[in-house]
C-alpha cells in the first residue's frame, strides 16, 4: 500500500475502533503509530515521533488551563450556583409561555461561562429544571429537550474544553478562541429562547405548562444575592482575559481561587467535597491531555501520508467554491456526530481540512467556532447523543424514555444548524470581539 492509501485506511480504522468502543486516545495513538511504522518501515521513527508528540503537546504551559478551568467548574457546581441562576431566570421569565424553558436556557448560558462543560450542565439542570417543569405540567418531551439543547452552550461559551483542544490542533491562541466563542454562544442562547417563544405561540401542546399566575416575583435583594457570586466570577475570568490583565492560565487559576472562596463562604463545600473535586479534576485532565497527545501523533501521521494535500488537490481540481467546501465539511461533521463525540470529531476532521482553509485566507479562529458548533450538534443526535444519555441517566425516571429525550432535543438541533449557517455566512460574528 502507498502512504496515501495507508493514511486513508488509518482514518477509517480509527473511526471504526472508536465506534466499537475503543478508548479514543488509544485508537488514535495506536493506529497512527502503526501507520507511521508501515509507511516508513522504521520502528524507531514511530517511537521518536511519539516522543515528540508528548513533548510538543501536553508539556506546553498553555495546557495548564485544562486542570484550572476544570477544577473551577466542579467547585462552582458544588457551590450550587447553577440552581441560584436558574431561580433568578425563572422569576424573570415567569409571565411568558414556556417561561421555565427560557429560564433554563438563560441559566445554562450563565452556568456555561463558569463551567465550560456540556455534561455538567446537562447533569445539573436535569435535576433542577426538569422536575420544576413537570411540576407545572410542561410536556415531558419538551422539558428534557430544553435541557439537552441548552446544555451544548457549555462547549461554546468560554471557558470550553473543546475550544482548548481545537486551539492545540490548529495552533491558535486559547485566549482568542475563548473570546471568539462569546458572541456565537450568546447568539445560540438567544435563538433557543426565540424558538421556545415560537413553540409556545404556535405549538402550545408540545410545550404545555400552566398559567403564569403560579409564579412569584423574586425580590431584588434576593436576585442580587443569588447572581452576584456568578457574575463576579465571570467578570474576573473573561474580563481578565479580554482586558489583557490575565493570560488564560492566570485567569483559570484566579477563577479557581475565587470559586473556592465562594464555595467556602457559602459553606457549600466540605473537605471531602474538596478532595473529590481534586480527584475528578485529575481524571478529566488526564483524559483530555491523553487525547491531545494522541491527536499530535495523528496529525504527524496524516502529514507523512500526504492525505490533507491530496484532499486539497482533489477539491482544487473540482474547482469547489468556498460554500461547497463548507457544505462538505458540515455534512461530514453531522455524519460523524451520529457516531462519535465532539472531541473525536475535532481531532479527526480538523487536521484534514486545515490545509484547505489556510490558503483561502480564512481565519482559523472563525474556523474553530464553526467546527465546535457543528460538532456539538452531534451531542443531540442519535445514536451517540452524549448529552441525551446523561439526561436520561441523571433523571432515572421511567416516565421519560431515551426516545423522548432525543425527540425533544431535535428542534434545538435544528436551531443549532440555522445558527451554524449564519456563522458561516457572516464570519464577522465570530470575530466581533477580536476586531
C-alpha positions as CSV (number, residue, x, y, z in Angstrom):
1,X,0.0,0.0,0.0
2,X,1.1,3.5,-0.7
3,X,1.4,6.1,2.1
4,X,-1.7,7.8,0.8
5,X,-3.7,4.5,0.9
6,X,-2.4,3.7,4.3
7,X,-3.4,7.2,5.5
8,X,-6.9,6.8,4.2
9,X,-7.2,3.3,5.7
10,X,-5.9,4.5,9.1
11,X,-8.6,7.3,9.3
12,X,-11.3,4.7,8.6
13,X,-9.7,2.3,11.1
14,X,-9.8,5.0,13.8
15,X,-13.5,5.7,13.2
16,X,-14.4,2.0,13.3
17,X,-12.4,1.4,16.5
18,X,-13.9,4.4,18.3
19,X,-17.4,3.3,17.2
20,X,-16.6,-0.3,18.6
21,X,-15.9,1.2,22.0
22,X,-12.1,1.5,21.9
23,X,-10.9,4.4,24.1
24,X,-10.4,7.4,21.8
25,X,-6.7,8.3,22.6
26,X,-5.8,4.6,22.3
27,X,-7.5,4.3,18.9
28,X,-5.8,7.5,17.6
29,X,-2.4,6.7,19.0
30,X,-2.2,3.0,18.2
31,X,-3.4,3.3,14.6
32,X,-1.2,6.4,13.9
33,X,1.9,4.7,15.5
34,X,1.4,1.5,13.4
35,X,0.6,3.5,10.2
36,X,3.9,5.5,10.5
37,X,5.8,2.3,11.1
38,X,4.3,0.7,8.0
39,X,4.7,3.8,5.8
40,X,8.4,4.3,6.6
41,X,9.2,0.7,7.6
42,X,11.0,2.2,10.6
43,X,10.0,1.4,14.2
44,X,12.5,3.9,15.6
45,X,10.9,6.7,13.6
46,X,7.5,5.9,15.1
47,X,8.9,5.9,18.6
48,X,10.7,9.2,18.1
49,X,7.6,10.8,16.7
50,X,5.6,9.6,19.7
51,X,8.2,11.2,22.0
52,X,8.0,14.4,20.0
53,X,4.2,14.3,20.2
54,X,4.3,14.2,24.0
55,X,6.9,16.9,24.3
56,X,5.2,19.3,21.9
57,X,1.7,18.9,23.3
58,X,0.9,18.2,27.0
59,X,4.2,19.7,28.3
60,X,3.2,23.1,26.9
61,X,2.5,25.8,29.5
62,X,-0.8,26.8,28.0
63,X,-2.4,23.4,28.8
64,X,-2.4,24.3,32.5
65,X,-5.8,25.9,31.6
66,X,-7.3,22.4,31.4
67,X,-7.0,21.4,35.2
68,X,-7.6,25.0,36.4
69,X,-10.9,25.6,34.5
70,X,-12.0,22.0,35.2
71,X,-11.5,22.5,38.9
72,X,-13.2,25.9,38.8
73,X,-16.3,24.3,37.1
74,X,-16.5,21.4,39.6
75,X,-16.3,23.8,42.6
76,X,-18.9,26.1,41.1
77,X,-21.2,23.1,40.6
78,X,-20.8,22.0,44.2
79,X,-21.4,25.6,45.4
80,X,-24.9,25.5,44.0
81,X,-24.5,28.5,41.7
82,X,-26.4,26.7,38.9
83,X,-29.6,26.4,41.0
84,X,-29.3,30.1,42.1
85,X,-29.0,31.3,38.5
86,X,-31.9,29.1,37.5
87,X,-34.1,30.5,40.3
88,X,-33.4,34.1,39.1
89,X,-34.1,33.3,35.5
90,X,-37.4,31.5,36.4
91,X,-38.5,34.7,38.1
92,X,-37.6,36.8,35.1
93,X,-39.5,34.7,32.6
94,X,-42.5,33.9,34.8
95,X,-45.1,35.6,32.6
96,X,-44.1,34.1,29.2
97,X,-45.5,30.9,27.7
98,X,-42.7,28.3,28.1
99,X,-41.0,30.7,30.6
100,X,-39.3,27.9,32.6
101,X,-37.8,26.6,29.4
102,X,-36.5,30.1,28.6
103,X,-35.1,30.3,32.1
104,X,-33.3,27.0,31.7
105,X,-31.6,28.3,28.5
106,X,-30.6,31.6,30.2
107,X,-29.3,29.8,33.3
108,X,-27.4,27.3,31.2
109,X,-25.8,30.2,29.3
110,X,-24.6,31.8,32.5
111,X,-23.6,28.5,34.0
112,X,-21.6,27.6,30.9
113,X,-19.5,30.8,31.4
114,X,-18.1,29.3,34.7
115,X,-18.0,25.6,33.9
116,X,-17.3,25.1,30.2
117,X,-18.9,21.6,30.3
118,X,-21.9,20.4,28.5
119,X,-22.0,17.2,30.6
120,X,-22.0,19.2,33.8
121,X,-24.8,21.5,32.5
122,X,-26.9,18.5,31.4
123,X,-26.5,16.8,34.8
124,X,-27.2,19.9,36.9
125,X,-30.3,21.2,35.0
126,X,-31.8,17.7,34.7
127,X,-32.1,17.7,38.5
128,X,-33.0,21.4,38.8
129,X,-35.1,22.3,35.8
130,X,-36.9,19.1,34.6
131,X,-38.7,18.4,37.9
132,X,-39.8,22.0,38.1
133,X,-41.3,21.9,34.6
134,X,-43.0,18.6,35.2
135,X,-44.5,20.2,38.4
136,X,-46.1,22.9,36.3
137,X,-47.5,20.4,33.7
138,X,-45.0,21.0,30.9
139,X,-44.7,18.3,28.2
140,X,-42.0,15.9,29.5
141,X,-40.6,15.7,26.0
142,X,-40.2,19.5,25.8
143,X,-38.7,19.6,29.3
144,X,-35.9,17.2,28.6
145,X,-35.4,18.7,25.1
146,X,-34.7,22.2,26.5
147,X,-32.1,20.8,28.9
148,X,-30.5,18.8,26.2
149,X,-30.4,21.6,23.7
150,X,-29.2,24.3,26.1
151,X,-26.5,22.0,27.7
152,X,-24.4,22.4,24.5
153,X,-23.8,26.0,25.4
154,X,-21.2,24.7,27.8
155,X,-18.9,23.8,24.9
156,X,-19.3,27.0,23.0
157,X,-19.4,29.8,25.7
158,X,-15.9,30.0,27.2
159,X,-14.2,28.5,29.1
160,X,-14.6,25.4,26.9
161,X,-12.5,22.2,26.8
162,X,-13.4,21.8,23.1
163,X,-12.0,25.3,22.3
164,X,-8.8,24.4,24.1
165,X,-8.5,21.1,22.1
166,X,-9.1,22.9,18.9
167,X,-6.6,25.7,19.8
168,X,-3.9,23.0,20.1
169,X,-4.8,21.2,16.9
170,X,-4.9,24.4,14.8
171,X,-2.1,26.1,16.8
172,X,-4.3,29.1,17.8
173,X,-4.3,31.2,20.9
174,X,-6.6,29.8,23.7
175,X,-7.4,33.4,24.8
176,X,-8.6,34.3,21.2
177,X,-10.6,31.2,20.9
178,X,-12.3,31.9,24.3
179,X,-13.2,35.5,23.2
180,X,-14.4,34.3,19.8
181,X,-16.9,31.9,21.5
182,X,-18.8,34.6,23.4
183,X,-20.9,36.1,20.6
184,X,-21.8,32.7,18.9
185,X,-22.7,31.3,22.3
186,X,-25.0,34.2,23.1
187,X,-26.5,34.0,19.6
188,X,-27.3,30.4,20.2
189,X,-28.9,31.1,23.6
190,X,-31.0,33.9,22.1
191,X,-32.0,31.6,19.2
192,X,-33.1,29.0,21.6
193,X,-35.2,31.5,23.6
194,X,-36.8,32.7,20.4
195,X,-37.5,29.1,19.3
196,X,-39.2,28.4,22.6
197,X,-41.4,31.5,22.2
198,X,-42.4,30.3,18.7
199,X,-43.2,26.8,20.0
200,X,-45.3,28.3,22.8
201,X,-47.1,30.6,20.4
202,X,-47.8,28.1,17.5
203,X,-47.3,24.7,19.1
204,X,-48.7,25.1,22.7
205,X,-49.4,21.4,23.1
206,X,-45.8,20.5,22.6
207,X,-44.7,23.0,25.2
208,X,-47.5,22.5,27.8
209,X,-47.4,24.3,31.1
210,X,-49.8,26.0,33.5
211,X,-50.7,29.7,33.5
212,X,-48.1,32.3,34.6
213,X,-50.1,33.3,37.6
214,X,-48.4,30.5,39.5
215,X,-45.1,32.3,39.7
216,X,-44.0,34.8,42.3
217,X,-41.8,37.8,41.7
218,X,-38.4,37.5,43.3
219,X,-37.3,40.5,45.4
220,X,-34.4,42.5,44.0
221,X,-32.3,41.8,47.1
222,X,-32.6,38.1,46.6
223,X,-31.8,38.4,42.9
224,X,-28.6,40.3,43.8
225,X,-27.5,37.8,46.4
226,X,-28.1,34.9,44.0
227,X,-26.4,36.4,40.9
228,X,-23.5,38.4,42.4
229,X,-21.2,35.4,43.0
230,X,-21.6,34.1,39.5
231,X,-21.4,37.5,37.8
232,X,-18.2,38.3,39.8
233,X,-16.6,35.1,38.7
234,X,-17.5,35.7,35.0
235,X,-16.1,39.3,35.2
236,X,-12.8,38.0,36.8
237,X,-12.2,35.2,34.3
238,X,-13.5,36.6,31.0
239,X,-12.9,40.3,31.9
240,X,-9.3,39.5,32.9
241,X,-8.7,37.8,29.5
242,X,-10.4,40.4,27.4
243,X,-8.6,43.3,29.0
244,X,-5.3,41.6,28.8
245,X,-4.7,41.7,32.5
246,X,-4.7,37.9,32.8
247,X,-3.5,35.2,30.5
248,X,-5.8,32.2,30.1
249,X,-3.7,30.2,32.5
250,X,-3.7,33.1,35.1
251,X,-7.5,33.6,34.5
252,X,-8.1,29.9,35.2
253,X,-6.0,30.0,38.4
254,X,-7.7,33.2,39.6
255,X,-11.2,31.8,38.7
256,X,-10.5,28.5,40.6
257,X,-9.4,30.5,43.7
258,X,-12.5,32.8,43.5
259,X,-14.8,29.8,43.0
260,X,-13.3,28.1,46.0
261,X,-13.7,31.2,48.1
262,X,-17.3,31.5,47.1
263,X,-18.0,27.8,48.0
264,X,-16.3,28.2,51.4
265,X,-18.2,31.5,52.1
266,X,-21.5,29.8,51.3
267,X,-20.4,26.7,53.3
268,X,-21.3,24.5,50.3
269,X,-18.1,22.5,50.2
270,X,-16.5,20.2,52.8
271,X,-13.0,18.8,53.0
272,X,-14.4,15.6,51.4
273,X,-16.1,17.5,48.6
274,X,-12.8,19.4,48.0
275,X,-10.9,16.2,47.7
276,X,-13.5,14.7,45.4
277,X,-13.2,17.8,43.2
278,X,-9.4,17.4,43.1
279,X,-9.7,13.7,42.1
280,X,-12.2,14.4,39.4
281,X,-10.1,17.2,38.1
282,X,-7.2,14.8,37.8
283,X,-9.3,12.2,35.9
284,X,-10.7,14.8,33.5
285,X,-7.3,16.5,32.9
286,X,-5.6,13.2,32.3
287,X,-8.2,12.1,29.7
288,X,-8.0,15.5,27.9
289,X,-4.2,15.6,27.8
290,X,-4.1,12.0,26.7
291,X,-6.4,13.0,23.8
292,X,-4.2,15.9,22.9
293,X,-1.1,13.7,22.8
294,X,-2.8,11.1,20.6
295,X,-4.0,13.9,18.3
296,X,-0.4,15.2,17.9
297,X,0.9,11.9,16.6
298,X,-2.3,11.5,14.4
299,X,-1.6,14.9,12.8
300,X,2.0,13.8,12.0
301,X,0.8,10.6,10.5
302,X,-1.6,12.5,8.2
303,X,1.3,14.7,7.1
304,X,3.5,11.8,6.3
305,X,0.7,10.2,4.3
306,X,0.1,13.4,2.4
307,X,-3.7,12.9,2.9
308,X,-4.5,16.6,3.6
309,X,-2.6,17.7,0.5
310,X,-4.2,15.1,-1.7
311,X,-7.7,16.1,-0.4
312,X,-6.8,19.7,-1.3
313,X,-5.7,18.8,-4.8
314,X,-9.0,16.9,-5.3
315,X,-11.1,19.9,-4.3
316,X,-8.9,22.3,-6.3
317,X,-9.2,20.2,-9.4
318,X,-13.0,20.1,-9.0
319,X,-12.9,23.9,-8.6
320,X,-15.1,23.7,-5.5
321,X,-16.2,27.0,-4.1
322,X,-15.9,28.2,-0.5
323,X,-19.5,27.3,0.3
324,X,-19.2,23.9,-1.3
325,X,-16.2,23.1,0.9
326,X,-18.0,24.3,4.0
327,X,-21.1,22.3,2.9
328,X,-19.0,19.2,2.7
329,X,-17.3,20.0,6.0
330,X,-20.5,20.5,7.9
331,X,-22.1,17.4,6.3
332,X,-19.1,15.3,7.4
333,X,-19.3,16.6,10.9
334,X,-23.1,16.0,11.1
335,X,-22.5,12.4,9.9
336,X,-19.7,11.8,12.4
337,X,-21.8,13.4,15.1
338,X,-24.1,10.4,14.9
339,X,-21.2,8.1,15.7
340,X,-18.5,9.9,17.7
341,X,-18.2,12.5,20.5
342,X,-17.2,16.1,19.9
343,X,-13.5,15.7,20.8
344,X,-13.1,12.8,18.4
345,X,-14.7,14.8,15.6
346,X,-12.3,17.7,16.1
347,X,-9.2,15.5,16.4
348,X,-10.1,13.5,13.2
349,X,-11.5,16.1,10.9
350,X,-9.6,19.4,11.6
351,X,-6.1,18.1,10.6
352,X,-7.7,17.1,7.3
353,X,-9.3,20.4,6.4
354,X,-6.8,22.9,7.9
355,X,-4.6,22.8,4.8
356,X,-7.7,23.6,2.7
357,X,-8.8,26.6,4.8
358,X,-5.4,28.3,5.3
359,X,-4.7,29.0,1.7
360,X,-8.1,30.6,1.3
361,X,-7.1,33.3,3.8
362,X,-9.8,32.5,6.2
363,X,-9.5,33.0,10.0
364,X,-8.6,29.8,11.8
365,X,-10.2,31.2,14.9
366,X,-13.5,31.5,13.0
367,X,-13.0,28.0,11.6
368,X,-12.6,26.7,15.1
369,X,-16.0,28.2,16.2
370,X,-17.6,26.6,13.1
371,X,-16.0,23.3,14.0
372,X,-17.1,23.3,17.6
373,X,-20.7,24.4,16.8
374,X,-21.0,21.8,14.0
375,X,-19.6,19.0,16.1
376,X,-21.8,19.9,19.1
377,X,-24.9,19.2,17.1
378,X,-23.8,15.6,17.5
379,X,-24.5,15.8,21.2
380,X,-28.2,15.9,20.4
381,X,-28.4,13.3,17.6
382,X,-28.8,9.5,17.9
383,X,-27.3,7.0,18.4
384,X,-24.5,8.7,20.4
385,X,-26.0,11.9,21.7
386,X,-24.0,12.1,24.9
387,X,-26.0,14.9,26.5
388,X,-29.2,13.0,25.9
389,X,-27.8,9.9,27.6
390,X,-26.6,12.0,30.5
391,X,-30.0,13.5,31.0
392,X,-31.7,10.1,30.9
393,X,-29.3,8.6,33.4
394,X,-29.5,11.6,35.7
395,X,-33.3,11.7,35.8
396,X,-33.8,8.0,36.3
397,X,-37.5,8.5,35.6
398,X,-39.4,5.6,33.9
399,X,-42.0,8.1,32.6
400,X,-39.3,9.7,30.3
401,X,-37.7,7.4,27.7
402,X,-34.4,7.9,25.8
403,X,-36.6,8.4,22.7
404,X,-38.4,11.3,24.4
405,X,-35.1,12.9,25.1
406,X,-33.9,12.6,21.5
407,X,-37.2,13.8,20.0
408,X,-37.4,16.7,22.5
409,X,-33.8,17.8,21.5
410,X,-34.5,17.5,17.8
411,X,-35.9,21.1,17.4
412,X,-32.9,22.5,19.2
413,X,-30.5,20.6,17.0
414,X,-32.3,22.3,14.0
415,X,-31.8,25.7,15.7
416,X,-28.1,25.0,16.1
417,X,-27.9,24.2,12.4
418,X,-29.5,27.5,11.5
419,X,-27.1,29.4,13.8
420,X,-24.2,27.5,12.2
421,X,-25.3,28.6,8.7
422,X,-25.4,32.2,9.9
423,X,-21.9,31.9,11.4
424,X,-20.6,30.5,8.1
425,X,-22.3,33.2,6.0
426,X,-21.2,36.0,8.3
427,X,-17.7,35.2,9.7
428,X,-17.5,38.6,11.4
429,X,-20.0,37.4,14.0
430,X,-17.3,35.1,15.5
431,X,-14.6,37.7,15.3
432,X,-16.6,40.7,16.6
433,X,-14.9,40.9,20.0
434,X,-11.4,40.3,18.5
435,X,-11.7,43.1,15.9
